[in-house]
């Protein structure tokens, strides 16, 4: 499946005249592959872990979030590919739209492919297709080696490697988590969006489409 076709499900689920999420499109990755972890206060609060691969963001929903403790095996459920522009998305998805709720950019940075087969480095997309990918994160919060391993068709495990960045800290409490982009909590983002919507209504402005701050 090409990166362009891989975004078909993402677009099918969303009405871009209603959601503030970017419609986007497949793009070329830069010299460094980037990643983002977003805290999503949807019907079930979870973290979305996204890695740039072949011009899109390969994505997994992680209910408990990534952990810095190698003893934690965190369930990661694959979701639809997202456009690269989604790296910067932070705001509130309207209650009538797919994935309704507040989104916070919990972490972001770059990653390096460490995946090997028979002692030789293989492309990251190939590693994912094989069901086991190793990588090194250089983020604002996450650092060091991690691995994603498929255990069933719709279930993977994200595990921290036991290196100098491993710790027993685990994952912080989501309600206290702050954005690496705006330094706001989920509640603060939702309140700012609500205040912005009311302000536009009072001033007779155009239809509000959400916050991208």
C-alpha positions as CSV (number, residue, x, y, z in Angstrom):
1,X,0.0,0.0,0.0
2,X,1.4,3.4,-1.0
3,X,1.5,6.2,1.6
4,X,-1.1,8.1,-0.4
5,X,-3.6,5.2,-0.2
6,X,-2.7,4.4,3.4
7,X,-4.4,7.7,4.4
8,X,-7.7,6.7,2.9
9,X,-9.1,5.3,6.2
10,X,-7.9,8.4,8.1
11,X,-9.9,10.7,5.7
12,X,-12.9,8.4,5.5
13,X,-13.4,8.7,9.3
14,X,-13.3,12.5,9.4
15,X,-15.3,15.5,8.2
16,X,-12.7,18.1,7.7
17,X,-15.2,20.9,7.6
18,X,-16.0,20.0,11.2
19,X,-12.8,18.7,12.8
20,X,-9.7,20.9,13.4
21,X,-7.4,17.9,12.5
22,X,-5.3,18.4,9.4
23,X,-6.4,16.7,6.2
24,X,-2.8,16.5,5.2
25,X,-1.3,14.3,2.6
26,X,1.7,11.9,2.3
27,X,5.0,13.8,2.3
28,X,8.7,13.1,2.2
29,X,10.4,12.6,5.5
30,X,13.2,14.9,6.4
31,X,16.8,13.9,7.0
32,X,15.8,12.8,10.5
33,X,12.8,10.6,11.1
34,X,10.5,12.2,13.7
35,X,8.0,10.8,16.2
36,X,5.2,12.2,18.4
37,X,3.3,11.0,21.4
38,X,-0.1,12.6,21.9
39,X,-2.3,12.2,25.0
40,X,-5.8,11.8,23.8
41,X,-8.7,12.4,26.2
42,X,-11.3,10.5,24.1
43,X,-14.1,8.2,25.4
44,X,-11.2,6.2,26.8
45,X,-8.1,8.2,27.7
46,X,-5.0,6.9,26.0
47,X,-1.7,7.9,24.4
48,X,-1.1,7.8,20.6
49,X,2.4,6.8,19.6
50,X,3.3,7.9,16.1
51,X,6.5,7.3,14.0
52,X,7.3,8.8,10.6
53,X,7.6,5.9,8.1
54,X,7.4,6.3,4.3
55,X,5.8,9.7,4.3
56,X,3.0,9.0,6.9
57,X,2.7,8.6,10.7
58,X,2.4,4.9,11.6
59,X,0.3,5.0,14.7
60,X,-0.6,2.9,17.8
61,X,-3.0,3.6,20.7
62,X,-1.3,2.8,24.0
63,X,-3.8,2.8,26.9
64,X,-1.2,3.2,29.7
65,X,1.3,5.2,27.7
66,X,5.0,4.5,27.0
67,X,7.0,3.5,30.0
68,X,10.7,4.1,30.9
69,X,10.7,0.8,32.9
70,X,11.9,-2.2,30.8
71,X,9.8,-4.5,33.0
72,X,6.6,-2.8,31.6
73,X,5.2,-4.4,28.5
74,X,2.7,-1.8,27.2
75,X,-0.1,-2.9,24.9
76,X,0.0,-0.9,21.6
77,X,-3.1,-1.2,19.3
78,X,-2.4,-0.2,15.7
79,X,-4.6,2.5,14.3
80,X,-4.9,4.1,10.9
81,X,-1.9,6.0,9.4
82,X,-2.0,9.7,10.0
83,X,-0.5,12.5,7.8
84,X,2.8,14.0,8.8
85,X,1.1,17.3,9.7
86,X,-0.6,15.5,12.6
87,X,2.7,15.8,14.6
88,X,1.8,19.3,15.5
89,X,-1.9,18.8,16.2
90,X,-3.1,19.9,19.6
91,X,-6.6,21.0,20.4
92,X,-10.2,19.7,20.8
93,X,-12.0,17.4,18.4
94,X,-15.7,18.2,18.4
95,X,-18.0,15.8,20.2
96,X,-19.8,14.7,17.0
97,X,-16.6,13.7,15.2
98,X,-14.5,10.5,15.3
99,X,-12.1,10.5,18.2
100,X,-13.9,13.3,20.0
101,X,-11.9,14.8,22.9
102,X,-8.8,16.9,23.8
103,X,-5.4,16.1,22.3
104,X,-2.1,17.2,23.9
105,X,1.4,16.8,22.4
106,X,3.0,14.9,25.3
107,X,6.4,14.3,23.7
108,X,8.1,14.8,20.3
109,X,11.5,14.3,18.8
110,X,13.4,12.1,16.4
111,X,14.2,8.4,16.2
112,X,16.8,6.2,14.7
113,X,16.2,2.7,13.2
114,X,18.1,-0.1,15.0
115,X,16.2,-3.0,13.4
116,X,18.3,-5.9,12.2
117,X,17.9,-9.2,10.5
118,X,20.7,-11.8,10.7
119,X,23.0,-9.1,12.0
120,X,22.3,-6.6,9.2
121,X,20.3,-3.4,9.4
122,X,17.0,-3.5,7.6
123,X,14.5,-0.7,6.6
124,X,12.2,0.3,9.3
125,X,9.1,-0.4,7.2
126,X,10.4,-3.9,6.6
127,X,10.9,-4.4,10.3
128,X,7.3,-3.4,11.0
129,X,6.0,-5.7,8.3
130,X,8.1,-8.5,9.9
131,X,6.5,-7.7,13.3
132,X,9.5,-6.5,15.3
133,X,11.1,-3.1,15.1
134,X,13.9,-1.7,17.3
135,X,14.6,2.1,17.5
136,X,16.3,4.8,19.5
137,X,14.3,7.8,20.7
138,X,15.7,11.3,21.1
139,X,12.8,13.2,22.5
140,X,11.9,15.9,25.0
141,X,10.8,13.2,27.5
142,X,11.6,9.8,26.1
143,X,15.2,8.7,25.4
144,X,17.0,5.5,24.5
145,X,16.1,2.2,23.0
146,X,12.6,0.8,22.5
147,X,11.1,-2.1,20.6
148,X,7.7,-2.7,19.1
149,X,6.7,-6.3,18.8
150,X,3.5,-7.7,17.2
151,X,1.9,-10.4,19.3
152,X,-1.4,-10.7,17.4
153,X,-2.6,-9.1,14.2
154,X,-4.2,-6.2,16.1
155,X,-1.9,-6.1,19.2
156,X,1.7,-5.1,19.7
157,X,3.9,-4.5,22.7
158,X,6.0,-1.4,23.3
159,X,8.9,-2.1,25.6
160,X,11.8,0.1,26.8
161,X,15.3,-1.4,26.3
162,X,17.4,-1.8,29.4
163,X,20.0,1.0,28.8
164,X,21.2,4.1,30.6
165,X,17.9,5.9,30.0
166,X,15.8,3.1,31.7
167,X,14.2,3.9,35.0
168,X,11.3,2.9,37.3
169,X,9.6,6.2,36.7
170,X,7.1,4.6,34.3
171,X,4.6,7.1,32.8
172,X,3.3,10.2,34.6
173,X,-0.3,10.6,35.7
174,X,-2.1,11.8,32.6
175,X,-4.2,14.5,34.4
176,X,-0.9,16.2,35.4
177,X,0.8,15.7,32.1
178,X,1.8,18.9,30.2
179,X,2.3,19.6,26.5
180,X,5.8,20.0,25.2
181,X,4.5,22.5,22.7
182,X,2.3,24.8,24.9
183,X,3.1,23.6,28.5
184,X,-0.7,23.3,29.1
185,X,-2.6,20.4,30.6
186,X,-5.6,18.7,29.0
187,X,-7.9,20.8,31.1
188,X,-6.1,24.0,30.2
189,X,-6.3,23.2,26.4
190,X,-10.0,22.4,26.7
191,X,-10.6,25.6,28.6
192,X,-8.7,27.7,26.1
193,X,-10.6,26.2,23.2
194,X,-13.9,26.8,24.9
195,X,-13.0,30.4,25.7
196,X,-12.0,31.0,22.1
197,X,-15.2,29.5,20.8
198,X,-17.3,31.8,23.1
199,X,-15.2,34.8,22.1
200,X,-15.8,34.2,18.4
201,X,-19.6,33.8,18.9
202,X,-19.8,37.1,20.8
203,X,-17.8,38.9,18.2
204,X,-19.9,37.4,15.4
205,X,-16.8,35.7,13.8
206,X,-16.6,32.8,11.5
207,X,-17.4,29.2,12.4
208,X,-14.8,27.9,14.9
209,X,-12.7,25.0,13.8
210,X,-10.5,24.4,16.9
211,X,-7.2,25.3,18.4
212,X,-3.8,24.5,16.8
213,X,-1.7,26.4,19.4
